[in-house]
Amino acid sequence: MRILNASGCLDALAAREVARQLDAFVTKTVTPEPRAGSDPPRIAETAHGMLNAIGLANPGRDRFLAEHLPRLRELGVPLWVSVGGFSARDYAETCARLDDIEAIELNLSCPNVDEAADSAAEIVAACRVATDLPLYAKLSAAHPDVAEVARAVAAAGADGLSLVNTLRGVALDRQLRPVLARGSGGLSGPSLKPIALHAVSVCHESTGLPIVGMGGIQTGRDALEFAACGARDVALGTVLFADPGAPTRVRAEFVAACADAGVVSAEDGKALAKSPETERKVHA
């Protein structure tokens, strides 16, 4: 199992030694034009996680390709570029200009932008034509049937899935006003984990695609649970804000957690994690 970062949760150029602990670094989402993002305050702690309303702040495609990507390559860590936009054409044009990276993560589920993108499957299909690089579709568990979306993007040409993005939430201050200037933001952290595990499980059963699991992973045991539900790799997000050594720690804890659970491989964990309902479907 490899350990990545969740897009937007680590500035690799400012924290190079943290990034070098990872098996691959995922960039912040890149859009065709520069974006200043949401007005501050745009991060708020909650009792069980963190809300953010960054709003896809980024330097834009041209500057990213000319200035940021060459510096990221100097880290010596495999790179994934997170791509965003507001139409299938936006995504495809960015994908067409990317090369010499390990994979592209298509951000199809950001809760902090108002513009409506085209359907997830349409975006994936356009990007599949534009590039031969591996495409991972990042989906939200907010959809009433995330497995249906996963099947659609798989049919459109996605090579893998990133599960899950944040879910929209609100935090209030002492005067009962929203803490975030935008009002709502994306909830990440421990409270997201049970939802993420369910999404990974049903999407794994539905598609069989490689999955990067994320959402509340803080320990090696958390990572093992994602593996048991079908994730091939995991990504750390909110935990990196409090513990820059988390990738190394979680990697070591994962080995210990496997031993404690009596499993040798992720496949062994998946067998143990199958629910009675899943078993009935398999043997029906």
C-alpha positions as CSV (number, residue, x, y, z in Angstrom):
1,M,0.0,0.0,0.0
2,R,1.3,3.4,-1.0
3,I,0.7,6.6,1.0
4,L,-0.2,9.8,-0.9
5,N,-1.5,13.2,0.3
6,A,-5.0,14.4,-0.3
7,S,-4.9,17.3,-2.8
8,G,-4.7,20.7,-1.2
9,C,-3.5,19.4,2.2
10,L,0.2,19.9,1.7
11,D,2.4,22.5,0.1
12,A,5.3,20.4,-1.1
13,L,7.5,23.3,-2.0
14,A,7.2,24.8,1.5
15,A,7.4,21.4,3.3
16,R,9.8,19.4,1.1
17,E,10.8,16.9,3.8
18,V,7.1,16.1,4.5
19,A,6.5,15.5,0.8
20,R,9.5,13.2,0.5
21,Q,7.9,10.9,3.0
22,L,5.1,10.2,0.5
23,D,5.1,7.5,-2.1
24,A,3.5,10.1,-4.5
25,F,2.6,13.8,-4.2
26,V,-0.8,15.1,-5.4
27,T,-0.8,18.7,-6.3
28,K,-3.5,21.3,-5.4
29,T,-6.2,21.4,-8.1
30,V,-5.2,23.3,-11.2
31,T,-7.8,25.2,-13.2
32,P,-7.3,26.9,-16.6
33,E,-7.3,30.4,-15.2
34,P,-5.9,31.7,-11.9
35,R,-8.3,31.7,-9.0
36,A,-7.9,33.8,-5.8
37,G,-10.4,31.5,-4.1
38,S,-12.9,32.3,-1.4
39,D,-12.6,35.3,1.0
40,P,-11.1,34.6,4.5
41,P,-11.7,33.1,6.9
42,R,-11.8,30.0,4.9
43,I,-10.6,27.3,7.4
44,A,-12.4,26.4,10.6
45,E,-11.8,23.6,13.2
46,T,-14.8,21.6,14.4
47,A,-15.1,19.1,17.2
48,H,-14.5,16.2,14.8
49,G,-12.6,17.6,11.9
50,M,-12.0,20.6,9.8
51,L,-14.0,22.8,7.4
52,N,-12.3,24.5,4.5
53,A,-13.6,26.8,1.8
54,I,-10.4,27.5,-0.1
55,G,-12.3,27.7,-3.4
56,L,-9.7,26.1,-5.7
57,A,-7.2,28.9,-5.2
58,N,-4.4,28.3,-7.6
59,P,-2.0,30.1,-10.0
60,G,-3.7,28.8,-13.2
61,R,-2.6,26.3,-15.8
62,D,0.0,28.3,-17.6
63,R,1.9,29.5,-14.5
64,F,1.6,26.0,-12.9
65,L,3.2,24.3,-15.9
66,A,5.9,27.0,-16.4
67,E,6.9,27.6,-12.7
68,H,5.4,25.1,-10.3
69,L,5.6,21.7,-12.0
70,P,9.4,22.0,-12.8
71,R,10.1,22.7,-9.1
72,L,7.9,19.9,-8.0
73,R,9.9,17.5,-10.2
74,E,13.0,18.4,-8.2
75,L,11.5,16.7,-5.2
76,G,12.2,13.3,-6.6
77,V,8.7,12.0,-5.7
78,P,6.2,10.6,-8.2
79,L,3.7,13.3,-9.1
80,W,0.0,13.3,-9.6
81,V,-1.6,16.5,-10.9
82,S,-5.1,17.4,-9.7
83,V,-7.1,18.9,-12.5
84,G,-10.2,21.0,-12.2
85,G,-12.4,23.2,-14.4
86,F,-16.0,24.1,-15.2
87,S,-16.5,22.2,-18.4
88,A,-15.3,19.0,-20.0
89,R,-13.2,21.1,-22.3
90,D,-11.4,22.8,-19.4
91,Y,-10.4,19.5,-18.0
92,A,-9.3,18.0,-21.3
93,E,-7.2,20.9,-22.4
94,T,-5.2,20.8,-19.1
95,C,-4.8,17.0,-19.4
96,A,-3.5,17.4,-23.0
97,R,-0.7,19.6,-21.7
98,L,0.6,17.3,-19.0
99,D,3.4,14.8,-19.4
100,D,6.2,13.1,-17.4
101,I,4.0,12.6,-14.4
102,E,2.6,9.4,-12.8
103,A,-1.1,10.2,-13.0
104,I,-3.9,12.8,-13.2
105,E,-6.5,13.1,-10.6
106,L,-9.7,14.7,-11.9
107,N,-11.4,16.7,-9.2
108,L,-15.0,16.1,-10.1
109,S,-16.5,16.9,-6.7
110,C,-15.2,20.1,-5.1
111,P,-17.9,21.4,-2.7
112,N,-16.5,25.0,-2.6
113,V,-17.2,26.3,-6.1
114,D,-20.6,27.4,-7.4
115,E,-20.0,26.9,-11.1
116,A,-21.7,23.7,-12.4
117,A,-19.3,21.4,-14.3
118,D,-20.4,18.9,-16.9
119,S,-21.3,15.4,-15.8
120,A,-18.5,13.3,-14.3
121,A,-18.6,10.7,-17.1
122,E,-18.5,13.4,-19.8
123,I,-15.5,14.9,-18.3
124,V,-13.7,11.6,-18.0
125,A,-14.5,10.7,-21.6
126,A,-13.1,14.0,-22.8
127,C,-9.9,13.6,-20.8
128,R,-9.5,10.0,-22.0
129,V,-9.3,11.3,-25.5
130,A,-6.8,14.0,-24.5
131,T,-4.2,11.9,-22.7
132,D,-2.8,8.4,-22.3
133,L,-1.8,9.1,-18.7
134,P,-3.7,7.2,-15.9
135,L,-6.9,9.0,-14.9
136,Y,-8.2,8.8,-11.4
137,A,-11.7,10.3,-10.8
138,K,-12.1,12.0,-7.4
139,L,-15.7,11.5,-6.3
140,S,-17.9,12.7,-3.5
141,A,-20.0,10.5,-1.2
142,A,-22.7,13.3,-1.3
143,H,-24.2,11.6,-4.3
144,P,-27.1,9.3,-3.3
145,D,-25.5,6.4,-5.2
146,V,-21.7,7.0,-5.5
147,A,-21.3,3.5,-6.9
148,E,-23.5,4.5,-9.9
149,V,-21.2,7.4,-10.5
150,A,-18.2,5.2,-10.2
151,R,-19.5,2.8,-12.8
152,A,-20.2,5.7,-15.1
153,V,-16.7,7.1,-14.9
154,A,-15.2,3.6,-15.2
155,A,-17.2,3.1,-18.5
156,A,-16.0,6.5,-19.7
157,G,-12.3,5.5,-19.3
158,A,-11.2,6.2,-15.7
159,D,-8.3,4.0,-14.6
160,G,-8.9,4.5,-10.9
161,L,-10.9,6.3,-8.3
162,S,-10.0,8.7,-5.4
163,L,-12.6,8.3,-2.6
164,V,-13.8,10.5,-1.1
165,N,-13.8,14.3,-1.4
166,T,-15.0,16.4,1.5
167,L,-18.7,16.8,2.4
168,R,-20.4,20.2,2.7
169,G,-20.9,21.5,6.3
170,V,-21.3,24.6,8.4
171,A,-19.7,25.8,11.7
172,L,-21.1,28.6,13.8
173,D,-19.3,31.1,16.1
174,R,-20.4,32.3,19.5
175,Q,-22.7,34.8,18.0
176,L,-24.3,32.0,15.8
177,R,-22.8,33.3,12.6
178,P,-21.0,31.1,10.1
179,V,-17.3,30.9,10.9
180,L,-16.4,30.7,7.2
181,A,-16.9,33.8,5.1
182,R,-18.4,31.6,2.4
183,G,-20.8,30.1,4.9
184,S,-20.3,26.5,4.1
185,G,-17.2,24.5,3.5
186,G,-15.9,21.0,2.9
187,L,-15.7,18.8,6.0
188,S,-12.7,16.6,6.4
189,G,-11.1,14.6,9.3
190,P,-12.2,11.7,11.5
191,S,-16.0,12.3,11.1
192,L,-15.6,11.5,7.4
193,K,-14.1,8.1,7.8
194,P,-17.2,5.9,8.1
195,I,-18.7,7.5,5.1
196,A,-15.5,7.1,3.1
197,L,-15.2,3.5,4.1
198,H,-18.6,2.8,2.8
199,A,-17.9,4.6,-0.5
200,V,-14.7,2.7,-1.0
201,S,-16.4,-0.6,-0.3
202,V,-19.4,-0.2,-2.7
203,C,-17.2,1.3,-5.5
204,H,-14.7,-1.5,-5.2
205,E,-17.5,-4.1,-5.4
206,S,-19.1,-2.2,-8.4
207,T,-16.0,-1.5,-10.5
208,G,-12.9,-3.4,-9.3
209,L,-10.9,-0.3,-10.2
210,P,-7.8,0.7,-8.2
211,I,-8.9,3.1,-5.4
212,V,-7.0,5.7,-3.4
213,G,-9.0,5.8,-0.1
214,M,-9.1,9.0,1.9
215,G,-11.2,10.6,4.6
216,G,-10.2,10.8,8.3
217,I,-7.1,8.5,8.1
218,Q,-4.9,9.3,11.1
219,T,-3.3,5.9,12.0
220,G,-2.1,2.8,10.4
221,R,-5.2,1.0,11.7
222,D,-7.3,3.5,9.7
223,A,-5.2,2.7,6.6
224,L,-5.7,-1.0,7.1
225,E,-9.5,-0.5,7.3
226,F,-9.5,1.3,4.0
227,A,-7.4,-1.5,2.5
228,A,-9.9,-4.0,3.9
229,C,-12.8,-2.2,2.2
230,G,-11.0,-2.2,-1.2
231,A,-8.5,0.6,-1.3
232,R,-5.2,-0.1,-3.0
233,D,-3.6,3.1,-1.7
234,V,-4.5,5.7,0.8
235,A,-4.1,9.5,1.1
236,L,-3.6,11.6,4.2
237,G,-5.3,14.9,4.5
238,T,-6.3,16.8,7.7
239,V,-3.8,14.8,9.8
240,L,-0.9,16.5,7.9
241,F,-1.8,19.9,9.4
242,A,-1.1,18.6,13.0
243,D,1.5,15.9,12.3
244,P,4.0,16.5,9.5
245,G,5.6,13.1,10.3
246,A,2.3,11.3,9.7
247,P,3.3,9.5,6.4
248,T,6.2,7.8,8.1
249,R,4.3,7.0,11.3
250,V,1.2,5.7,9.5
251,R,3.4,3.5,7.2
252,A,5.0,1.9,10.3
253,E,1.7,1.6,12.1
254,F,0.1,-0.1,9.1
255,V,2.6,-3.0,9.4
256,A,1.8,-3.3,13.1
257,A,-1.9,-3.1,12.5
258,C,-1.7,-6.0,9.9
259,A,0.1,-8.1,12.5
260,D,-2.5,-7.3,15.2
261,A,-5.4,-8.2,12.8
262,G,-3.7,-11.4,11.8
263,V,-3.5,-10.4,8.1
264,V,-0.6,-10.7,5.8
265,S,-2.0,-8.7,2.8
266,A,-4.7,-6.3,1.9
267,E,-6.5,-9.2,0.2
268,D,-6.7,-11.0,3.5
269,G,-8.2,-7.9,5.1
270,K,-10.8,-7.6,2.3
271,A,-11.9,-11.2,2.9
272,L,-12.4,-10.5,6.6
273,A,-14.2,-7.2,5.9
274,K,-16.9,-8.7,3.7
275,S,-20.3,-8.2,5.3
276,P,-22.9,-11.0,5.4
277,E,-24.8,-9.0,2.7
278,T,-21.8,-9.0,0.4
279,E,-21.2,-12.7,1.0
280,R,-24.8,-13.4,0.0
281,K,-24.4,-11.5,-3.2
282,V,-21.1,-13.2,-4.0
283,H,-22.6,-16.7,-3.5
284,A,-26.0,-16.0,-5.0
